[in-house]
Amino acid sequence: MSESSFGRRFEGQVALVTGSSRGIGLGIARRLQAEGATVVLTARKPEPLAETVAEFPEDTAIGIAGKADDPAHRTEAFDTIAKKYGRLDVLVTNVGINPVYGDTVDIELDAARKILEVNVLGTLAWIQGAVHHEGLKFRENKGRILSISSVAGQNPSKGIGLYGVSKAAVAHLVKTLAVELGPDIRVNGIAPAVVKTRFATALYEGREAEVTAAYPAGRLGTPEDIGAAAAYLTSSDSDWITAQILTADGGLITAGGTA
């Protein structure tokens, strides 16, 4: 589908997508912008973020660089959005890390803490910030929250066990917050299988045909696939959907596979 055939479901709205200089986050930001949103992108490194923002049409995107688990960065992001736009309509929490591979029983606890700090507590912190910042009018605007989980949080996946634990926690956090924040704010999640991004390279590089064979859909996911799902779940088309985790996996889990 070409961008010219997209609807304009987000006309006049502002969306914040964390971890969006590349990969899934960028795929989501591009789709929301193509449907009319002004998008705010965040990422850790300023230069790649600036290069990404420059790819968007003029005056449709800004970038705010910083570490996702840094409270000062979150404050800067929310204050900037409030000052520049006076509103926030969509929050997508996409940042996730997995710095180690191997058996969970052998993981260094410092690494485990970092994974949980960024993936779980970081997700919660971004949501708290959006909900409680008076200048964003998030609740007043019937804000929508989307958090990226993973199929690794549904079924154990070899080598990325603690990452899966963190993403299972994100999925439960989505459901908990949806109950607490409704009816004003909707909260949903997406649990992708392997999406062809730099982050997931270790899961398919050099053996893509072998990995793909487990997927009934016959291919791995793309950032555009997740962007399309995200646009649906954060648009008015899904107004009666909240507390849900959409499994976007090309049929992998149903077919008995794991990430």
Residue pairs with C-beta under 8 A, 6 or more apart in sequence:
3 34
6 31
6 34
6 35
7 35
8 35
8 36
9 35
9 36
9 231
9 235
9 236
9 237
10 32
10 35
10 36
10 37
10 89
10 90
10 231
10 234
10 235
11 35
11 36
11 37
12 36
13 36
13 37
13 38
13 87
13 89
13 90
14 37
14 38
14 39
14 40
14 81
14 85
14 87
14 88
14 89
14 90
15 29
15 32
15 37
15 38
15 39
15 40
15 88
15 89
15 90
15 91
15 92
15 234
16 39
16 40
16 42
16 77
16 81
16 88
16 90
16 91
16 92
16 130
17 25
17 28
17 29
17 32
17 39
17 40
17 41
17 42
17 92
17 94
18 25
18 42
18 68
18 92
18 93
18 94
18 95
18 126
19 25
19 42
19 43
19 68
19 94
19 95
19 96
20 26
20 28
20 29
20 39
20 41
20 42
20 43
20 52
20 92
20 94
21 41
21 43
21 45
21 48
21 49
21 51
21 52
21 63
22 43
22 48
22 52
22 197
22 198
23 195
23 197
23 198
23 199
23 223
24 94
24 148
24 192
24 195
24 197
24 199
24 223
24 226
24 227
25 41
25 43
25 92
25 94
25 95
26 41
26 52
26 223
27 222
27 223
27 224
27 225
27 226
27 227
28 92
28 94
28 146
28 223
28 226
28 227
28 230
28 231
29 39
29 41
29 61
29 92
29 227
30 56
30 223
30 224
30 227
31 224
31 227
31 228
31 230
31 231
32 39
32 90
32 227
32 230
32 231
32 234
33 39
33 56
33 57
33 60
33 61
35 231
35 235
37 89
37 90
38 59
38 60
38 61
38 85
39 56
39 60
39 61
39 62
40 61
40 62
40 63
40 64
40 77
40 80
40 81
41 49
41 52
41 53
41 61
41 62
41 63
41 64
42 49
42 63
42 64
42 65
42 66
42 68
42 73
42 77
42 95
43 49
43 52
43 63
43 65
44 65
44 66
44 67
44 68
45 65
46 63
46 65
49 63
49 65
50 63
50 65
52 63
53 61
53 62
53 63
62 80
62 84
64 73
64 76
64 77
64 80
65 73
66 72
66 73
66 74
66 76
66 77
67 73
68 74
68 95
68 118
68 122
68 126
69 117
69 118
69 121
69 122
69 125
71 125
74 125
74 126
74 129
75 129
77 129
78 88
78 129
78 130
78 133
78 135
78 136
79 133
79 135
81 87
81 88
81 136
82 88
82 133
82 135
82 136
83 135
86 135
86 137
87 136
87 137
87 141
88 130
88 133
88 136
88 137
88 138
88 141
88 143
89 138
89 141
89 142
89 143
89 144
90 143
90 144
90 145
90 146
90 234
91 126
91 127
91 130
91 138
91 143
91 144
91 145
91 146
92 145
92 146
92 147
92 148
92 230
92 234
93 122
93 123
93 126
93 127
93 145
93 146
93 147
93 148
94 147
94 148
95 118
95 119
95 122
95 123
96 118
96 119
96 148
96 150
96 163
96 166
96 167
96 199
97 114
97 115
97 118
97 119
98 115
98 160
98 162
98 163
98 199
99 111
99 114
99 115
100 107
100 108
100 111
100 115
100 162
101 159
101 160
101 202
102 159
103 159
103 161
104 161
104 162
104 165
107 161
107 162
111 162
112 162
115 162
115 163
115 166
116 162
116 165
116 166
116 169
119 163
119 166
119 167
119 169
119 170
120 166
120 169
120 170
120 173
123 147
123 170
123 173
124 173
127 145
127 147
127 177
127 187
130 136
130 138
130 143
130 145
131 138
131 139
131 143
131 181
131 185
138 185
139 181
139 184
139 185
142 184
142 185
142 186
143 184
143 185
143 186
144 185
144 186
144 187
144 188
144 233
144 234
144 235
145 174
145 177
145 181
145 185
145 186
145 187
145 188
146 187
146 188
146 189
146 190
146 230
146 233
146 234
147 170
147 173
147 174
147 187
147 188
147 189
148 170
148 189
148 190
148 192
148 226
149 167
149 168
149 170
149 171
149 174
149 189
149 190
149 191
149 245
150 163
150 164
150 167
150 191
150 192
150 193
150 259
151 157
151 191
151 192
151 193
151 247
151 249
151 252
151 253
151 258
151 259
152 160
152 163
152 164
152 167
152 258
152 259
153 164
153 165
153 166
153 167
153 168
153 169
153 170
153 171
153 191
154 168
154 171
154 191
154 247
154 253
155 164
155 253
155 258
155 259
156 164
156 258
157 163
157 164
157 258
157 259
158 258
160 259
164 259
167 191
170 189
171 189
171 191
171 245
174 187
174 188
174 189
174 243
174 244
174 245
175 187
175 243
175 245
177 187
178 186
178 187
178 188
178 242
178 243
179 243
181 187
182 242
182 243
186 238
186 239
186 241
186 242
187 242
187 243
188 233
188 234
188 238
188 241
188 242
188 243
188 244
188 245
188 246
189 244
189 245
189 246
190 226
190 229
190 230
190 233
190 245
190 246
190 248
191 245
191 246
191 247
191 248
191 249
192 221
192 225
192 226
192 248
192 249
193 215
193 220
193 221
193 248
193 249
193 250
193 252
193 253
193 257
193 259
194 200
194 203
194 204
194 211
194 220
194 221
194 259
195 220
195 221
195 222
195 223
195 225
195 226
196 204
196 220
196 221
196 222
196 223
197 223
203 211
203 259
204 211
204 212
204 220
208 220
211 220
212 218
212 219
212 220
214 252
214 255
214 257
215 249
215 250
215 251
215 252
215 255
215 257
216 250
216 251
216 252
216 254
216 255
217 250
217 251
218 250
219 250
220 250
221 248
221 249
221 250
225 248
226 248
229 246
229 248
232 238
233 241
233 244
233 246
247 253
252 258
252 259
